[in-house]
Amino acid sequence: MKNIKVGLIGFGNRGSLYAKFIKENSERATLVAVADFKINDADVKERLAEYDVSNKFVSGADLLNAKLDLDLLIISSMDKYHYQEAKEAIELGYNILLEKPISTHVNEIKELEALADKKGVKVIVCHVLRYTIFYKQIKELIKSGKIGEIVNINATENVAFWHEAHSYVRGNWHNSKESGPQILTKCSHDMDILAWLMDKPIKKISSFGDLYWFKKENQPKNAAKRCFLCPLKDKCDFNCYKFYMNNREWLVPFIGRDLSDEKIDNFLKTSDYGRCVYDMDNDVVDHQIVNICFEDNTTASLTMNAFSRWCYRDIKVFGTKADIIGNFEERKIYVNYFDGTKEEIDINKLTTDFEGHGGGDRIMVNELLDYLLNNKKTDSLTLLHDSVISHLMSLKAEESRLKDGTVIDFNE
Ligand SMILES: NC(=O)c1ccc[n+]([C@@H]2O[C@H](COP(=O)([O-])OP(=O)(O)OC[C@H]3O[C@@H](n4cnc5c(N)ncnc54)[C@H](O)[C@@H]3O)[C@@H](O)[C@H]2O)c1
């Protein structure tokens, strides 16, 4: 059997996971090149030592300039590099596993779509949820016809207050000019799921949302700019020490694997992750709702909000014969048929692998390798042409939100 030569840009959280899954498939794929800005850092060196990689580069640009003989390039670099790296990789004829977001600009997304078609390369966007057993089960229920015609889907993404604070107030995705709107950076997965499950053309979209809480006017009187100096920190839910001292692994991408009290304390005293959540330069929303109307006037909606204790998604699918209620964290799907019968699907009984987005990350890599080697394409695996829909949904939702909820024609 052919062995796929894999290159990887961005050996961080996502990249390390993909490298691990490639290694699990060593009989059919091998990691031959890695690029990371921190390739010479002790932590990256140590993790990379687990792989016998012959080509190492400091940047994605260097890896691409080397014009290596690759069958697959995984792009898991930071958001702002995705478009340029994907463009150059397509030109080089590489198949690509591309982290989301593809880009924050509609014209760039469309450009990549056309270029991939022209060059005949396969570009798979990491819409990992659709590979999970949970969402595959819902898709199968819909396809079976047992639910009838699907009239409405109602999905919720509960980000959790601590996750919002980490990623969207203090962290990488806190400022829309630097990364993108949260409805894209966080919710392109949810948009992808809605489009995939409904599986019909979209007519129009509208959205409301706001940055309600994490701003200066809500900062308690006497609060300090940094948690370690703050007289109110013991009573504050967003005290960085409360979260990071109990969830140290969240700091690995920034300080490596030495997660001693001293190292964390030093990091929190000097980085954005130790700053007051009410005194950042964040501008992304903390709650947003999106309404979608399909060509046949069926509808779907997404609510994204930061104010939940736990981080989880739930979904309700309403058909003409039954409704489906699913909770991704609980790993349960309930089907209530109008004739009074019920069905309960316990995902725990179908798989034990919930690593990386409920198991979706590993399944995605496995299905991609099957596709590249045997041209075996599953329902979940779609090329750029389909994946761009989620991004257009997010960007048009944001356009609507910024225009105070104006209805946007999806096909304009
Ligand atoms: N599909 C998903 O569910 C999902 C989940 C989380 C993050 N992401 C996306 O995955 C990407 C990576 O996120 P992460 O959490 O792994 O971040 P990370 O900070 O843990 O890792 C990024 C790594 O890439 C390196 N890097 C960044 N740009 C580079 C470039 N151009 N060339 C070489 N090295 C580069 C950094 O040094 C870092 O080591 C982001 O775009 C993020 O939005 C996707």
The ligand as a Tripos MOL2 file, in Angstrom:
@<TRIPOS>MOLECULE
LIG
   44    48     1     0     0
SMALL
NO_CHARGES

@<TRIPOS>ATOM
      1 N1        -11.0200   22.5500   14.3460 N.am      1 LIG1
      2 C1        -11.1500   22.9320   15.5880 C.2       1 LIG1
      3 O1        -12.0530   22.5270   16.2830 O.2       1 LIG1
      4 C2        -10.1480   23.8590   16.1990 C.ar      1 LIG1
      5 C3        -10.0050   23.9390   17.5890 C.ar      1 LIG1
      6 C4         -9.0340   24.7820   18.1060 C.ar      1 LIG1
      7 C5         -8.2750   25.5530   17.2450 C.ar      1 LIG1
      8 N2         -8.4740   25.4810   15.8990 N.ar      1 LIG1
      9 C6         -7.6510   26.2600   14.9680 C.3       1 LIG1
     10 O2         -6.4260   25.5640   14.7980 O.3       1 LIG1
     11 C7         -5.3410   26.4870   14.6050 C.3       1 LIG1
     12 C8         -4.2320   26.1860   15.6030 C.3       1 LIG1
     13 O3         -4.7600   26.3390   16.9040 O.3       1 LIG1
     14 P1         -4.0090   25.7380   18.1690 P.3       1 LIG1
     15 O4         -5.0190   25.7120   19.2540 O.co2     1 LIG1
     16 O5         -3.2600   24.5240   17.7900 O.co2     1 LIG1
     17 O6         -2.9850   26.9150   18.4610 O.3       1 LIG1
     18 P2         -1.5560   26.7940   19.2160 P.3       1 LIG1
     19 O7         -1.2030   28.1760   19.6120 O.co2     1 LIG1
     20 O8         -1.6070   25.7400   20.2460 O.co2     1 LIG1
     21 O9         -0.5870   26.2760   18.0700 O.3       1 LIG1
     22 C9         -0.2500   27.0000   16.9500 C.3       1 LIG1
     23 C10         1.1970   26.6450   16.6580 C.3       1 LIG1
     24 O10         1.4870   27.0400   15.3380 O.3       1 LIG1
     25 C11         2.6830   27.8060   15.3150 C.3       1 LIG1
     26 N3          2.4770   28.6850   14.1740 N.ar      1 LIG1
     27 C12         1.4540   29.5640   14.0050 C.ar      1 LIG1
     28 N4          1.4950   30.0800   12.7610 N.ar      1 LIG1
     29 C13         2.5700   29.5180   12.1450 C.ar      1 LIG1
     30 C14         3.1130   29.6250   10.8470 C.ar      1 LIG1
     31 N5          2.5760   30.4270    9.9260 N.pl3     1 LIG1
     32 N6          4.2270   28.9080   10.5450 N.ar      1 LIG1
     33 C15         4.7810   28.0690   11.4880 C.ar      1 LIG1
     34 N7          4.2920   27.9360   12.7260 N.ar      1 LIG1
     35 C16         3.1900   28.6270   13.0440 C.ar      1 LIG1
     36 C17         2.8150   28.4390   16.6660 C.3       1 LIG1
     37 O11         4.1640   28.6670   16.9860 O.3       1 LIG1
     38 C18         2.1870   27.3720   17.5670 C.3       1 LIG1
     39 O12         3.1410   26.4530   18.0310 O.3       1 LIG1
     40 C19        -5.9600   27.8620   14.7610 C.3       1 LIG1
     41 O13        -6.2090   28.4040   13.4930 O.3       1 LIG1
     42 C20        -7.2700   27.6220   15.4720 C.3       1 LIG1
     43 O14        -8.2560   28.5640   15.1470 O.3       1 LIG1
     44 C21        -9.3630   24.6400   15.3780 C.ar      1 LIG1
@<TRIPOS>BOND
     1     1     2 1
     2     2     3 2
     3     2     4 1
     4     4     5 ar
     5     4    44 ar
     6     5     6 ar
     7     6     7 ar
     8     7     8 ar
     9     8     9 1
    10     8    44 ar
    11     9    10 1
    12     9    42 1
    13    10    11 1
    14    11    12 1
    15    11    40 1
    16    12    13 1
    17    13    14 1
    18    14    15 2
    19    14    16 1
    20    14    17 1
    21    17    18 1
    22    18    19 2
    23    18    20 1
    24    18    21 1
    25    21    22 1
    26    22    23 1
    27    23    24 1
    28    23    38 1
    29    24    25 1
    30    25    26 1
    31    25    36 1
    32    26    27 ar
    33    26    35 ar
    34    27    28 ar
    35    28    29 ar
    36    29    30 ar
    37    29    35 ar
    38    30    31 1
    39    30    32 ar
    40    32    33 ar
    41    33    34 ar
    42    34    35 ar
    43    36    37 1
    44    36    38 1
    45    38    39 1
    46    40    41 1
    47    40    42 1
    48    42    43 1
@<TRIPOS>SUBSTRUCTURE
     1 LIG1         1 GROUP 0 **** ****
